[in-house]
Every structure is written in structure tokens, then in C-alpha cells.
Amino acid sequence: MAFSTSQGAAVDAAGCSSVSFLSTSVSNSGGAGSCIAISGDSNTIRDSTVSGCAGAGVSVDGGDTETLRGSNSSVVGNSISNFSRLVRTYAPGVHFDG
């Protein structure tokens, strides 16, 4: 599956559980956000290619910081390049929060 050329995040999956992006290609997203933004629990981004992002490459949010409950989400074996093209600071290749 391929996602390309968007004004914001190419993939924005908020409040999702058990979602997997496997061997996905995501490129050329605009705005200040990530190419892939996903929040929730037990989500996976694996063996995917992410490039040409205005902000962070991949942003994963989940778990609970107050109770220290983990989200069980993972970002494994991906190729992430050419991120932070518009937002030059605080926009990492992979951003974890929660």
C-alpha cells in the first residue's frame, strides 16, 4: 500500500488499537505533522518506507503516563529518511509519546 503527496499527515490513525502498517510506502507529506501519526494501543509499523516528511517521520502515541501503562506499540525494521524538511527542530525520524 502506498500513501503519497498530502497537505498534512499522509496517515493519521487516532485512537486506534491493533492496527498494523506492514510494508507500506509513505512519502511527501506536508504541514507541520508526521508522515505517519498513530495513537492508541498495540499498533505496529513494520518493514515500511517513510520519506519526504515536512515534520517527524513517524509519531506514535499511546499508553498512560500517570499509571505507567505501556502501549505495546512498535516501530520495527523501517527505512525512514528525508524527514524534518519544513519543521527543522524537534521533528525526529521516530517520535514516541504517552
Order of alpha helices (4+ residues) and beta strands (2+ residues): beta-beta-beta-beta-beta-beta-beta-beta-beta-beta-beta
